[in-house]
Amino acid sequence: MRRYFGRKLLIYGLTFFMAVTVNWLVPRLMPGDPVASMLARARVAQPEAQEALRVYYNNLFGFDLPWWQQYLNSWGSLFRGDFGISLWAFPTPVADLLTRAVPYSLALLIPSILLSWVVGNRLGALAARRKVLDNTVLPVSYVLTATPYLWLAALMAWGFGVVWGIFPVAGGYSFSMTPSLTWAFVVDLFWHWLLPFASLFLVALGGWAIGMRNVIIYELESDYANYMSALGAPQKLIRRYAFRNAVLPQITGLALQLGVLVAGALVTEIVFSYPGLGSLILAAIQNKDFFLLQGAFLFIVLGVLIANFIIDVVYVIVDPRTRVGMAGAAA
């Protein structure tokens, strides 16, 4: 088991190194000059003052250094926990912007991923053995899983927010409210959270329901299920074993789909102007903010890698064949 997790940690370490390198390189390959954007927002009329500011900003952010030195300096700053200063919200540190945005993104991602996985698997398992439910769940699931996150989010914002006026369509809370630990603010926060969460939950729900329904049918027709049935085992026990075996590929699917779900959450945040990482990334791209873009993507990469490692640990716990294989390899 130590060798297994050591190999996994090595793979995740290499993945993190490559992700940070690409994360550093891609913003710098984007067209445009971030310092020129800052000078345009500052609206400095005098050419001498503009040139002085240009030299100051280039020196402050290290843009006057060779690329290789900027790259090495970025690793040094990363190990110190310094994400730099935002070009878009200058002179606010990137860490402060991320600290405000990350809780909103986590509040959307964690419940939508976990609840859609649990509820979708249960619905799929029920649909596999109940024809009436199968005739309703399956078509709806196909429609949901084929729906782009962006389209469903825009449709729900237009229908429930603009047309019927039931839910707010922008922000994490009402602009007239001040963040506080009061019941009124918590309710308002939940009301703004509900629509983005529902759009993420519904799209992911359809995929998990279809996957579990198909795997359950395969398991119920397998040799061990037929053998148990021939021995007179109750159907409830057979279905229980089938569900346990069917959960394993769903756990693998969860690891594979994490990146898609995170990307869907970022797009959904942009549609609803939700103050999470998606809105920060959009602002960083529009303003060519290298450091904010790097910091936001770094949090995403770390989150996905940590979640995948947790899923690997869970897989070892729930699948005895993996543990037996590790013991055999160690022997």
C-alpha positions in Angstrom: 0.0 0.0 0.0 2.9 2.3 0.7 4.3 1.8 -2.8 0.8 2.4 -4.3 0.3 5.7 -2.6 4.0 6.7 -3.1 3.5 6.2 -6.8 0.2 8.2 -6.7 1.9 11.1 -4.9 4.7 11.1 -7.5 2.2 11.3 -10.3 0.3 14.1 -8.5 3.5 15.9 -7.9 4.5 15.8 -11.6 1.0 16.9 -12.5 1.2 19.8 -10.2 4.6 20.9 -11.6 3.3 20.7 -15.2 0.0 22.5 -14.2 1.9 25.4 -12.5 4.3 25.7 -15.5 1.4 25.8 -18.0 -0.5 28.1 -15.6 2.5 30.5 -15.6 3.1 30.3 -19.4 -0.4 30.7 -20.8 -1.3 34.2 -19.5 2.0 35.5 -20.8 1.3 34.1 -24.3 -2.0 36.1 -24.4 -2.1 39.1 -26.6 -1.9 42.5 -25.0 0.2 44.4 -22.4 -1.1 44.3 -18.8 0.9 47.4 -17.9 -0.6 49.3 -20.8 -4.1 48.3 -19.5 -3.2 49.7 -16.1 -2.0 52.9 -17.6 -5.2 53.2 -19.7 -7.3 52.8 -16.5 -5.2 55.4 -14.7 -5.9 57.9 -17.5 -2.5 59.7 -17.1 -2.3 62.4 -19.8 1.4 63.5 -19.5 3.7 61.3 -21.6 6.5 61.7 -19.0 4.3 60.5 -16.2 3.1 57.6 -18.3 6.6 56.5 -19.0 7.6 56.8 -15.3 4.6 54.7 -14.3 5.4 52.1 -17.0 8.9 51.7 -15.7 7.6 51.6 -12.1 5.0 48.9 -12.8 7.4 46.8 -14.9 9.9 46.9 -12.1 7.3 46.2 -9.4 5.9 43.2 -11.1 9.2 41.9 -12.5 8.2 42.3 -16.2 11.6 43.8 -16.9 13.4 40.6 -16.1 14.1 37.7 -18.5 11.3 35.1 -18.8 13.4 32.3 -17.2 14.1 34.5 -14.1 10.4 35.5 -13.9 9.5 31.8 -14.0 12.0 30.9 -11.2 10.8 33.9 -9.1 7.2 32.7 -9.5 8.2 29.3 -7.9 10.0 31.1 -5.1 6.9 33.3 -4.4 4.7 30.2 -4.6 6.6 28.4 -1.9 6.4 31.5 0.3 2.7 31.7 -0.2 2.9 35.0 -2.1 0.6 35.1 -5.1 1.6 38.7 -6.0 -0.4 41.9 -6.4 -3.5 42.0 -8.7 -3.0 44.1 -11.8 -6.8 44.6 -12.1 -7.5 45.5 -8.4 -4.1 47.1 -7.8 -2.8 47.3 -5.1 -4.9 44.5 -3.6 -2.9 41.3 -3.0 -4.2 38.3 -5.1 -4.4 36.3 -1.9 -7.0 38.7 -0.5 -9.2 38.4 -3.6 -8.9 34.6 -3.6 -9.8 34.5 0.1 -13.1 36.3 -0.6 -14.0 34.3 -3.7 -13.0 30.7 -2.8 -15.7 30.2 -0.1 -18.4 31.0 -2.7 -17.0 28.6 -5.2 -16.6 25.8 -2.6 -20.2 26.5 -1.4 -21.4 25.8 -4.9 -19.1 22.9 -5.9 -19.0 20.7 -2.9 -22.8 20.4 -2.4 -23.6 20.1 -6.1 -21.0 17.4 -6.8 -21.7 15.3 -3.7 -25.5 15.6 -3.8 -25.8 15.0 -7.5 -23.6 11.9 -7.2 -25.5 10.5 -4.3 -29.0 11.3 -5.6 -28.1 10.4 -9.2 -26.8 7.0 -8.1 -29.9 6.3 -6.1 -32.3 7.3 -8.9 -30.3 5.2 -11.4 -30.5 2.2 -9.1 -34.2 2.6 -8.6 -34.8 3.1 -12.4 -32.9 -0.1 -13.2 -35.5 -2.3 -11.5 -38.7 -0.2 -11.8 -40.0 0.2 -15.3 -42.3 3.1 -14.6 -39.5 5.0 -13.0 -37.1 4.0 -15.8 -39.5 5.4 -18.5 -39.4 8.8 -16.7 -36.0 9.1 -15.2 -34.0 7.9 -18.3 -35.4 10.4 -20.8 -35.1 13.3 -18.4 -31.6 12.2 -17.5 -30.5 12.1 -21.1 -31.9 15.7 -21.6 -30.1 17.0 -18.5 -26.7 15.4 -19.2 -26.8 16.7 -22.8 -27.6 20.2 -21.6 -24.5 22.6 -21.4 -24.0 24.2 -18.0 -24.0 27.6 -19.6 -27.3 27.1 -21.4 -29.2 25.7 -18.5 -27.8 28.4 -16.2 -28.9 31.2 -18.6 -32.3 29.5 -19.1 -32.9 29.3 -15.4 -31.8 32.8 -14.8 -34.1 34.1 -17.5 -37.1 32.0 -16.4 -37.0 32.0 -12.6 -35.2 35.4 -12.3 -36.3 37.7 -15.1 -39.7 36.3 -16.2 -41.2 35.1 -12.9 -38.9 37.1 -10.5 -38.7 34.3 -8.0 -34.9 34.3 -7.6 -32.2 36.9 -7.9 -30.0 36.6 -10.9 -26.8 38.4 -9.9 -24.5 38.6 -7.0 -23.8 36.5 -3.9 -26.2 38.6 -1.8 -28.3 41.7 -2.1 -26.4 44.9 -2.6 -28.4 46.6 0.1 -27.2 44.2 2.7 -23.9 44.1 4.7 -22.3 40.7 5.3 -23.0 39.6 8.9 -24.0 36.6 11.0 -27.7 37.5 11.0 -30.6 35.4 10.0 -31.7 37.9 7.3 -28.3 37.8 5.7 -28.0 34.0 5.8 -31.4 33.7 4.1 -30.5 36.2 1.5 -27.2 34.4 0.9 -29.0 31.1 0.5 -31.6 32.7 -1.9 -28.8 33.9 -4.2 -27.0 30.5 -4.0 -30.0 28.3 -4.8 -30.3 29.0 -8.5 -26.6 28.5 -9.4 -26.6 25.4 -7.3 -29.7 24.0 -9.0 -28.3 24.5 -12.5 -25.1 22.6 -11.5 -26.9 19.9 -9.6 -29.4 19.1 -12.4 -26.9 18.7 -15.2 -24.6 16.5 -13.1 -27.6 14.5 -11.8 -28.6 13.2 -15.2 -25.1 11.7 -16.0 -24.9 9.9 -12.7 -28.4 8.5 -13.0 -27.7 7.1 -16.5 -24.4 5.6 -15.5 -25.7 3.9 -12.4 -28.8 2.6 -14.2 -26.7 1.0 -17.0 -24.2 -0.5 -14.6 -26.9 -1.9 -12.3 -28.6 -3.7 -15.2 -25.3 -5.2 -16.2 -24.6 -6.4 -12.6 -28.0 -7.9 -12.2 -27.5 -10.0 -15.3 -24.0 -11.1 -14.4 -23.0 -14.6 -13.4 -22.7 -14.1 -9.7 -26.2 -12.5 -9.6 -27.7 -15.5 -11.5 -25.8 -17.9 -9.3 -27.1 -16.3 -6.1 -30.6 -16.3 -7.5 -30.3 -20.0 -8.3 -29.3 -20.7 -4.7 -32.4 -19.0 -3.5 -30.9 -15.8 -2.2 -33.4 -13.0 -1.7 -33.6 -10.3 -4.4 -32.9 -7.6 -1.9 -29.5 -9.2 -1.1 -28.7 -9.6 -4.8 -29.6 -5.9 -5.5 -27.4 -4.9 -2.5 -24.4 -6.7 -3.9 -25.1 -5.3 -7.4 -25.3 -1.8 -6.0 -22.0 -2.1 -4.2 -20.3 -3.4 -7.4 -21.9 -0.7 -9.5 -20.7 2.1 -7.2 -17.1 1.3 -8.0 -17.1 2.6 -11.6 -19.2 5.6 -10.4 -16.4 6.5 -8.0 -13.9 6.3 -10.9 -16.3 8.4 -13.0 -16.4 11.0 -10.2 -12.6 11.4 -10.4 -12.7 11.7 -14.2 -15.5 14.2 -14.2 -14.2 16.6 -11.5 -12.5 18.8 -14.0 -15.7 19.0 -16.1 -17.8 19.8 -13.0 -15.3 22.5 -11.9 -15.3 24.1 -15.4 -19.1 24.0 -15.3 -19.2 25.8 -12.0 -16.9 28.5 -13.2 -19.2 29.2 -16.2 -22.2 29.1 -14.0 -20.7 31.7 -11.7 -20.1 34.0 -14.7 -23.7 33.7 -15.8 -25.1 34.6 -12.4 -22.3 37.1 -11.6 -21.7 35.0 -8.6 -18.6 36.3 -6.6 -16.6 33.1 -6.9 -13.5 32.1 -8.8 -15.3 32.1 -12.2 -16.0 35.8 -11.9 -12.4 36.5 -10.8 -11.0 34.5 -13.8 -13.2 36.5 -16.2 -12.0 39.8 -14.7 -8.4 38.6 -14.9 -8.7 37.6 -18.6 -10.4 40.9 -19.5 -7.7 42.9 -17.7 -4.7 40.7 -18.5 -4.1 40.1 -14.8 -1.4 37.4 -14.9 -1.1 37.1 -11.1 -4.8 36.8 -10.4 -5.2 34.3 -13.2 -2.3 32.2 -11.9 -3.7 32.3 -8.3 -7.2 31.3 -9.3 -6.0 28.4 -11.5 -3.6 27.3 -8.8 -6.5 26.9 -6.4 -8.5 25.0 -9.0 -5.6 22.7 -9.8 -4.9 22.0 -6.1 -8.5 21.4 -5.4 -8.9 18.9 -8.2 -5.7 17.1 -7.3 -6.6 16.8 -3.6 -10.1 15.6 -4.5 -8.7 13.0 -6.9 -6.3 11.8 -4.2 -9.2 11.5 -1.7 -11.2 9.5 -4.3 -8.2 7.2 -4.7 -8.1 6.6 -1.0 -11.8 6.0 -0.9 -11.5 3.5 -3.8 -8.9 1.5 -1.9 -11.2 1.4 1.2 -14.4 0.3 -0.6 -12.9 -2.1 -3.1 -11.3 -5.2 -1.4 -9.8 -6.3 -4.7 -7.5 -3.3 -4.7 -6.2 -4.1 -1.3 -5.7 -7.8 -2.3 -3.8 -6.7 -5.3 -1.6 -4.4 -3.2 -0.9 -7.3 -0.8 0.0 -9.6 -3.7 2.3 -7.0 -5.2 4.0 -6.4 -1.9 4.5 -10.2 -1.4 
